[in-house]
Amino acid sequence: TFSLTTTAIAAGDYEVKVALNDSWTINYGAEGARNGDNITFSVPANDTSVTFSFDGSTNLLTVSVGS
């Protein structure tokens, strides 16, 4: 599992997915589906802590917002 926590994302609405090997050839979106839909998330103005966690065994990306 790879994780990143940051407070550098401004408040707002976003979409994300995982792209491997610096290319869109292999990418994972919602529910770990290859070429799946983007995962949407919102960052509130009062708590901009965001954690991204990617499990390479299931290809699931989770996004947790708030501390």
PyMOL commands that set and color helices and strands:
alter all, ss='L'
color gray80, all
select helices_A, chain A and resi 30-32
alter helices_A, ss='H'
color red, helices_A
select strands_A, chain A and resi 2-6+12-16+18-19+27-28+39-43+50-55+60-65
alter strands_A, ss='S'
color yellow, strands_A
deselect
rebuild
show_as cartoon
